[in-house]
Amino acid sequence: MDAMAASQRDIIFAIALRDGDRMIGTTGLHELDFRSRRAIFGLLIGEPSEWNKGYATEATRMVVDYAFGTLNLNRVELEVLENNLGAIRAYEKVGFRREGLLRQDHYVDGAYVNTLVMGILRSEWQPLAATK
């Protein structure tokens, strides 16, 4: 984590609850490429008791707004395990689209799981930002 915090190609944010200021996860943009104006999005809410409360959607929206509005990126992409339905739902609410499938990409709990590749373009984000 210290190496990533010192990286010029990664921007990491804590996800904290407003009430009590307790950190429940992290999010960020990785492998920033300012020439191609793209980055890879990541998010982890480490406390299962805080899942399904809208925090992932809110954090995703904030980081995507930062990526396009502040960093002037053109594309943000991510990979998510196909069986992580809550995360997929959060990403789609923000405007990410399914772009591809990496078949049997991860081995989890004794079985191979597909990975979805999702992305959002600046041109797709702007109408979303205008509706807030």
Secondary structure, 3 states (H helix, E strand, C coil): CHHHHHCCCCEEEEEECCCCCCEEEEEEEEEEECCCCEEEEEEEECCHHHCCCCHHHHHHHHHHHHHHHHCCCCEEEEEEECCCHHHHHHHHHHCCEEEEEEEEEEEECCEEEEEEEEEEEHHHHHHHHHCC
